[in-house]
């Protein structure tokens, strides 16, 4: 079985992608998983059903900026790998408050690298040879594509938002710790994720929840911005494959080959909701309204995942139509999960207007 007797740190394991990675590791491997999460507003331990009580799982509420606490965790668990998914990730929120993104995504990554390096240097030659640091990043670091072309692993960085700039900086730190200190590190850059357990501030869960409530469905600008959509469980499989078989020092792009305009995504959700739970007020497409665009809104993202597919044999199992149907049905069936978030006071109001 994969990762037999190995201890894997997953930072941000109570977040959206992190929780998918933890669920995948616990379900499909023999790894012992240590979930390290600060439990910010977007973290949710309810996204890990069955984890509590699992002998292969431990949770530690620690911020990755806290070097002393991280050091204690490295000493306590002696991990064989670190998967860094701890990050502030909402572009609109980064426009309103970039400082937290700098602190978590840049300073936090630096601190985690330092403690990982300290741990790695203390190990036997055999343990050092096996250790891996996998940093999970985004395609947004590459900026905006034109009508043609794809992001590859050699695309120049050109971030346009505080969020993507902070992630670009963290990617460069990881590369530098590999090149300067020999820390066995890898980086992945992914396209837009979607699926179950997604915090309601992001486009797809936001539209599903508003659609269920019969509220207006806001679409930025003309709705023609294009994203390459990746089902989160496909992403989790890709990440563990890179951790297991990826080449140290390499970068791997992870994408679903599912380019869709934002308007198409919203219309697809409307149609699925109408099919599953028809609304008394008629088709939900009538709820769509176009609102002021996001400042610095990148026009198009698209990932070329050929390297990952060719070298490691990964393939996305979900295409957009199958994945979005699974996602919409999950939010319809699992309303207690997201209603609990709303009940805790989360506001679905607009952020990132740069006022």
SEROMI-766259 format. One record per residue (C-alpha): x, y, z; residue number from 1; residue in one letter. Coordinates in steps of 0.02 Angstrom, whole numbers, plus 50000, padded with zeros to 5 digits. Example, Ala and Ser with C-alpha at 12.3 -4.5 7.8 and 13.67 -1.06 7.14 Angstrom:
R:50615:49775:50390:1:a
R:50684:49947:50357:2:s
END
This chain:
R:50000:50000:50000:1:x
R:50060:50176:49961:2:x
R:50152:50276:50095:3:x
R:50165:50126:50210:4:x
R:50227:50183:50383:5:x
R:50257:50360:50319:6:x
R:50206:50517:50414:7:x
R:50141:50658:50305:8:x
R:50111:50835:50365:9:x
R:49966:50919:50275:10:x
R:49961:51103:50316:11:x
R:49792:51183:50286:12:x
R:49711:51012:50300:13:x
R:49546:51086:50359:14:x
R:49531:51193:50203:15:x
R:49448:51149:50039:16:x
R:49590:51067:49943:17:x
R:49683:51015:50100:18:x
R:49534:50920:50168:19:x
R:49516:50829:50001:20:x
R:49699:50778:50015:21:x
R:49675:50717:50194:22:x
R:49519:50619:50147:23:x
R:49610:50540:50000:24:x
R:49763:50493:50103:25:x
R:49659:50415:50241:26:x
R:49547:50323:50119:27:x
R:49670:50263:49988:28:x
R:49841:50249:50072:29:x
R:49924:50188:50231:30:x
R:50002:50356:50272:31:x
R:49988:50430:50445:32:x
R:49919:50605:50416:33:x
R:49952:50753:50530:34:x
R:49832:50894:50488:35:x
R:49910:51061:50536:36:x
R:49786:51202:50525:37:x
R:49763:51371:50609:38:x
R:49573:51356:50586:39:x
R:49541:51523:50504:40:x
R:49367:51576:50447:41:x
R:49373:51461:50294:42:x
R:49436:51304:50384:43:x
R:49311:51172:50435:44:x
R:49347:51010:50525:45:x
R:49173:50951:50474:46:x
R:49251:50928:50302:47:x
R:49342:50775:50372:48:x
R:49204:50652:50417:49:x
R:49274:50496:50499:50:x
R:49446:50570:50530:51:x
R:49424:50588:50717:52:x
R:49462:50420:50795:53:x
R:49557:50358:50643:54:x
R:49724:50290:50709:55:x
R:49811:50359:50554:56:x
R:49754:50538:50587:57:x
R:49805:50677:50704:58:x
R:49755:50860:50709:59:x
R:49863:51002:50772:60:x
R:49795:51179:50780:61:x
R:49952:51276:50734:62:x
R:49986:51425:50621:63:x
R:50127:51399:50496:64:x
R:50200:51567:50547:65:x
R:50232:51497:50722:66:x
R:50408:51428:50709:67:x
R:50420:51365:50888:68:x
R:50258:51266:50876:69:x
R:50306:51195:50707:70:x
R:50474:51139:50776:71:x
R:50386:51044:50914:72:x
R:50277:50956:50786:73:x
R:50427:50905:50682:74:x
R:50511:50837:50838:75:x
R:50352:50748:50894:76:x
R:50300:50665:50731:77:x
R:50463:50655:50629:78:x
R:50375:50673:50462:79:x
R:50432:50595:50299:80:x
R:50347:50729:50194:81:x
R:50265:50900:50204:82:x
R:50121:50951:50089:83:x
R:50097:51139:50105:84:x
R:49917:51187:50068:85:x
R:49900:51320:50204:86:x
R:49856:51484:50117:87:x
R:49740:51630:50107:88:x
R:49661:51604:49937:89:x
R:49514:51719:49898:90:x
R:49561:51852:49770:91:x
R:49422:51972:49820:92:x
R:49474:51962:50001:93:x
R:49655:51996:49953:94:x
R:49603:52158:49870:95:x
R:49521:52218:50031:96:x
R:49656:52155:50149:97:x
R:49820:52104:50067:98:x
R:49920:52103:50229:99:x
R:49854:51936:50289:100:x
R:49898:51859:50120:101:x
R:50077:51921:50136:102:x
R:50090:51853:50312:103:x
R:50016:51681:50282:104:x
R:50068:51645:50103:105:x
R:50243:51721:50107:106:x
R:50300:51730:50288:107:x
R:50210:51567:50329:108:x
R:50291:51475:50185:109:x
R:50462:51545:50234:110:x
R:50438:51486:50414:111:x
R:50381:51313:50359:112:x
R:50529:51298:50242:113:x
R:50650:51344:50381:114:x
R:50578:51217:50501:115:x
R:50570:51084:50365:116:x
R:50752:51118:50323:117:x
R:50803:51107:50507:118:x
R:50711:50941:50521:119:x
R:50781:50873:50358:120:x
R:50960:50913:50407:121:x
R:50939:50820:50572:122:x
R:50890:50657:50488:123:x
R:50994:50506:50439:124:x
R:51054:50498:50258:125:x
R:50919:50369:50221:126:x
R:50780:50479:50293:127:x
R:50849:50633:50204:128:x
R:50845:50541:50038:129:x
R:50661:50498:50062:130:x
R:50599:50665:50129:131:x
R:50494:50778:50016:132:x
R:50424:50955:50031:133:x
R:50278:50981:49911:134:x
R:50215:51159:49891:135:x
R:50042:51177:49815:136:x
R:50014:51335:49715:137:x
R:49899:51409:49582:138:x
R:49896:51450:49397:139:x
R:49854:51629:49444:140:x
R:50040:51663:49468:141:x
R:50056:51662:49278:142:x
R:49936:51808:49253:143:x
R:49809:51818:49112:144:x
R:49812:51721:48949:145:x
R:49751:51786:48782:146:x
R:49625:51694:48676:147:x
R:49753:51560:48631:148:x
R:49886:51458:48719:149:x
R:49907:51368:48884:150:x
R:50008:51391:49043:151:x
R:50156:51272:49050:152:x
R:50286:51241:49183:153:x
R:50401:51366:49096:154:x
R:50274:51508:49080:155:x
R:50342:51670:49154:156:x
R:50262:51730:49315:157:x
R:50154:51887:49298:158:x
R:50034:51893:49448:159:x
R:49899:52028:49444:160:x
R:49814:52018:49615:161:x
R:49882:52027:49793:162:x
R:49833:51844:49813:163:x
R:49925:51783:49658:164:x
R:50076:51893:49698:165:x
R:50089:51816:49871:166:x
R:50079:51641:49798:167:x
R:50209:51684:49666:168:x
R:50326:51743:49804:169:x
R:50299:51581:49900:170:x
R:50338:51478:49745:171:x
R:50501:51571:49723:172:x
R:50547:51541:49905:173:x
R:50522:51355:49884:174:x
R:50631:51354:49728:175:x
R:50766:51453:49818:176:x
R:50768:51333:49967:177:x
R:50790:51190:49843:178:x
R:50929:51275:49745:179:x
R:51020:51355:49892:180:x
R:50998:51230:50033:181:x
R:50960:51068:49936:182:x
R:50792:51045:50023:183:x
R:50706:50910:49919:184:x
R:50559:51015:49862:185:x
R:50431:51012:49722:186:x
R:50296:51135:49667:187:x
R:50127:51110:49586:188:x
R:50021:51244:49504:189:x
R:49837:51204:49483:190:x
R:49688:51276:49393:191:x
R:49524:51323:49479:192:x
R:49461:51186:49594:193:x
R:49280:51145:49632:194:x
R:49185:51007:49719:195:x
R:49112:50960:49890:196:x
R:49160:51054:50050:197:x
R:49202:51216:49957:198:x
R:49187:51372:50065:199:x
R:49039:51479:50007:200:x
R:49142:51632:49958:201:x
R:49201:51549:49797:202:x
R:49102:51560:49635:203:x
R:49025:51387:49620:204:x
R:48964:51361:49800:205:x
R:48913:51545:49808:206:x
R:48801:51526:49656:207:x
R:48729:51359:49714:208:x
R:48681:51427:49884:209:x
R:48606:51587:49813:210:x
R:48515:51487:49680:211:x
R:48438:51375:49812:212:x
R:48379:51531:49904:213:x
R:48308:51610:49747:214:x
R:48422:51761:49766:215:x
R:48505:51863:49626:216:x
R:48655:51775:49549:217:x
R:48796:51900:49522:218:x
R:48913:51877:49374:219:x
R:49066:51989:49361:220:x
R:49083:52099:49206:221:x
R:49019:52017:49047:222:x
R:49038:51840:49116:223:x
R:49162:51794:48979:224:x
R:49312:51767:49091:225:x
R:49373:51589:49065:226:x
R:49438:51467:49194:227:x
R:49501:51289:49178:228:x
R:49401:51189:49306:229:x
R:49478:51045:49405:230:x
R:49375:50930:49516:231:x
R:49455:50935:49688:232:x
R:49467:50747:49710:233:x
R:49560:50733:49545:234:x
R:49679:50866:49612:235:x
R:49705:50771:49775:236:x
R:49754:50615:49677:237:x
R:49876:50716:49572:238:x
R:49959:50790:49725:239:x
R:49993:50624:49810:240:x
R:50059:50556:49644:241:x
R:50181:50703:49631:242:x
R:50232:50675:49812:243:x
R:50261:50491:49780:244:x
R:50342:50492:49607:245:x
R:50382:50672:49560:246:x
R:50561:50726:49526:247:x
R:50638:50838:49659:248:x
R:50660:51015:49597:249:x
R:50525:50999:49464:250:x
R:50361:51092:49444:251:x
R:50202:51006:49385:252:x
R:50047:51092:49318:253:x
R:49880:51014:49366:254:x
R:49729:51056:49258:255:x
R:49565:50978:49210:256:x
R:49561:51027:49025:257:x
R:49390:51101:49061:258:x
R:49390:51282:49000:259:x
R:49223:51366:49032:260:x
R:49166:51546:49042:261:x
R:49102:51604:49210:262:x
R:48932:51633:49131:263:x
R:48928:51454:49067:264:x
R:48969:51391:49243:265:x
R:48829:51493:49319:266:x
R:48704:51441:49186:267:x
R:48751:51258:49210:268:x
R:48718:51273:49397:269:x
R:48550:51356:49363:270:x
R:48497:51215:49247:271:x
R:48550:51079:49369:272:x
R:48460:51162:49514:273:x
R:48303:51178:49407:274:x
R:48315:50992:49369:275:x
R:48346:50938:49549:276:x
R:48237:51064:49642:277:x
R:48126:51165:49525:278:x
R:48094:51340:49592:279:x
R:47919:51412:49608:280:x
R:47977:51574:49527:281:x
R:48032:51492:49364:282:x
R:48201:51458:49284:283:x
R:48348:51513:49390:284:x
R:48436:51586:49239:285:x
R:48316:51732:49264:286:x
R:48409:51770:49427:287:x
R:48574:51807:49338:288:x
R:48631:51987:49351:289:x
R:48792:52065:49284:290:x
R:48887:52168:49413:291:x
R:49041:52279:49415:292:x
R:49195:52177:49370:293:x
R:49331:52134:49494:294:x
R:49483:52250:49487:295:x
R:49625:52167:49390:296:x
R:49513:52021:49340:297:x
R:49619:51902:49234:298:x
R:49529:51861:49072:299:x
R:49579:51680:49044:300:x
R:49673:51539:49130:301:x
R:49710:51371:49049:302:x
R:49831:51237:49107:303:x
R:49934:51118:49002:304:x
R:49946:50963:49113:305:x
R:50041:50862:48983:306:x
R:50197:50843:49090:307:x
R:50099:50770:49236:308:x
R:50001:50656:49119:309:x
R:50153:50599:49021:310:x
R:50280:50577:49160:311:x
R:50172:50519:49306:312:x
R:50022:50443:49217:313:x
R:49890:50554:49297:314:x
R:49722:50585:49214:315:x
R:49574:50685:49275:316:x
R:49428:50567:49302:317:x
R:49293:50701:49301:318:x
R:49249:50812:49154:319:x
R:49160:50974:49194:320:x
R:48984:50911:49163:321:x
R:49003:50758:49275:322:x
R:49095:50855:49410:323:x
R:48976:51002:49418:324:x
R:48826:50885:49432:325:x
R:48909:50792:49576:326:x
R:48949:50959:49658:327:x
R:48775:51033:49643:328:x
R:48694:50873:49707:329:x
R:48814:50872:49855:330:x
R:48765:51048:49906:331:x
R:48581:51005:49889:332:x
R:48600:50846:49993:333:x
R:48724:50913:50121:334:x
R:48640:51078:50168:335:x
R:48681:51060:50354:336:x
R:48867:51077:50311:337:x
R:48854:51247:50227:338:x
R:48706:51311:50329:339:x
R:48814:51292:50485:340:x
R:48940:51410:50404:341:x
R:48804:51539:50370:342:x
R:48737:51518:50546:343:x
R:48909:51560:50617:344:x
R:48891:51732:50539:345:x
R:48975:51716:50370:346:x
R:48909:51854:50255:347:x
R:48886:51821:50070:348:x
R:48907:52006:50030:349:x
R:49025:52066:49895:350:x
R:49210:52093:49931:351:x
R:49352:52165:49829:352:x
R:49276:52322:49755:353:x
R:49432:52426:49796:354:x
R:49333:52570:49872:355:x
END
